[in-house]
Amino acid sequence: MSISRPLAVLATVAAVLSIAPAAAQAAAHSDAVSAGETARAWGPYYAPGNQARTAGSLVASGEDHADIPTADTVKISGKLYDQTRRTSTCGWAVFRITYKAPGNNLPHKHRSIRDCSYRTPASYSFSSHDVYQVELKVCAEGKGTKPSLNCLYAGTWKTLYLSK
């Protein structure tokens, strides 16, 4: 089966137009990024039922392509929105950061951000070193000092960065 030439042109134009907003946003972030760094805009990602959302950017610098490739430093910044009206529920952005440890081990750590203010975004920014992978999960659940086990282990993680 072959595609007519006008349909092929329309498909190409549609593909270019669909990535243009993301490219423009990444270009805006790349102004502050030096030549050895990789900037990526990500999101928005939503909690089940759209009860919370987050979006932001990630800058990886000093990628080392040794036995286990890692980035020297990864800086993550963004905004988290609690979209629930209940005062007992908060939006959570949970990042799972896999890093290189001595002996070429790849353990991970969690970094959690909580926002309990309805539709008022909570800004966050943090960095980590010797990073192999960054993953994200967005949840909406009760106030607490840390996300629940259900938030951490149910559902799938979204990959934001993977060193290659």
C-alpha positions in Angstrom: 0.0 0.0 0.0 1.4 3.4 -0.9 0.6 6.9 0.4 -0.1 9.6 -2.1 2.4 12.5 -2.2 -0.1 15.1 -0.7 -0.9 12.8 2.2 2.8 12.2 2.9 3.4 16.0 2.9 0.5 16.6 5.3 1.8 13.8 7.6 5.2 15.4 7.7 3.8 18.9 8.4 1.6 17.5 11.2 4.6 15.8 12.8 6.7 18.9 12.7 3.9 21.0 14.1 3.3 18.6 16.9 6.9 18.8 18.2 7.3 22.6 17.6 5.9 23.7 21.0 8.2 21.2 22.9 11.2 22.4 20.8 10.4 26.0 21.5 10.1 25.3 25.2 13.4 23.4 25.2 15.0 26.2 23.3 13.9 28.7 26.0 15.6 26.5 28.6 18.7 26.0 26.6 19.6 29.7 26.8 20.9 29.1 30.3 22.6 25.8 29.5 26.2 25.6 28.5 27.6 23.5 25.6 28.3 20.4 27.7 24.8 20.1 29.2 21.6 18.6 28.0 18.4 20.4 28.8 15.0 18.6 28.6 11.5 20.0 29.2 9.2 17.3 30.6 5.5 17.0 31.6 2.9 17.7 32.4 2.3 14.4 34.2 -0.9 13.7 36.2 -1.9 11.7 39.2 -4.8 9.3 38.7 -8.0 11.2 38.3 -6.1 14.4 37.4 -5.9 15.3 41.1 -2.4 16.6 40.9 0.0 17.5 38.1 3.6 18.5 37.6 5.9 19.8 34.8 9.3 21.2 34.6 12.8 20.8 33.2 15.9 18.7 33.7 19.5 19.6 32.9 22.1 16.9 32.8 25.8 17.9 32.7 29.1 16.1 32.5 27.8 12.8 31.0 30.5 10.1 31.4 30.2 7.1 29.1 32.4 4.7 31.1 31.3 1.1 32.1 28.1 2.5 33.7 27.3 5.8 32.0 26.2 8.6 34.4 25.8 12.4 34.5 28.0 14.3 36.9 25.1 16.5 37.9 21.4 16.5 37.2 19.3 19.5 38.1 15.5 19.1 38.2 13.1 22.0 38.6 9.4 22.4 38.1 6.0 23.2 39.6 3.6 20.9 41.4 -0.2 21.6 41.4 -2.6 20.2 43.9 -5.9 20.0 42.0 -8.1 18.6 44.8 -10.5 20.7 46.7 -10.2 18.7 49.9 -7.9 20.1 52.5 -7.0 16.6 53.7 -5.5 15.7 50.3 -2.2 16.8 48.8 -0.4 16.4 45.5 2.9 14.5 45.5 5.7 14.4 42.9 8.0 11.5 43.8 11.3 11.2 42.0 13.3 8.0 42.0 17.0 8.8 41.3 19.3 5.9 40.5 22.9 6.8 41.0 26.3 5.2 40.7 27.8 4.1 44.0 31.3 2.7 44.7 31.8 -0.7 43.2 29.6 0.1 40.2 26.4 -0.5 42.2 23.2 1.3 41.1 21.1 2.0 44.2 18.3 4.5 44.2 16.9 7.2 46.5 13.5 9.0 46.5 13.0 12.7 46.5 9.4 13.8 47.3 7.7 17.1 46.9 4.3 17.8 48.5 1.7 20.6 47.7 -1.4 20.9 49.8 -2.6 24.3 48.5 -5.4 23.9 46.0 -4.4 25.3 42.5 -1.5 27.3 43.9 1.7 25.7 42.5 4.6 24.7 44.7 8.0 25.3 42.9 10.9 23.0 43.5 14.5 22.7 42.4 17.1 20.2 43.4 20.2 18.5 42.0 21.9 15.1 42.4 25.3 13.7 41.4 26.5 10.6 39.5 23.0 10.1 38.2 22.2 7.1 36.0 18.4 7.5 35.8 15.6 9.8 37.0 12.0 8.6 37.2 8.8 10.3 38.3 5.4 9.3 39.8 2.6 11.8 40.6 0.1 11.0 43.3 -2.7 12.6 45.2 -3.3 11.4 48.8 -3.6 12.5 52.4 -1.2 14.8 54.2 1.8 13.0 55.6 5.5 13.4 56.1 6.2 11.0 53.1 4.3 9.4 50.3 2.4 6.2 51.0 3.6 2.7 49.9 0.7 2.7 47.5 2.0 5.9 45.8 5.6 4.4 45.7 4.8 1.0 44.4 1.4 1.0 42.6 1.4 2.1 38.9 4.3 2.9 36.7 7.2 5.3 36.9 7.7 7.8 34.0 11.4 8.0 32.9 12.6 11.6 32.7 16.3 10.9 32.1 18.4 7.8 31.3 22.2 8.2 30.8 23.3 6.4 27.6 
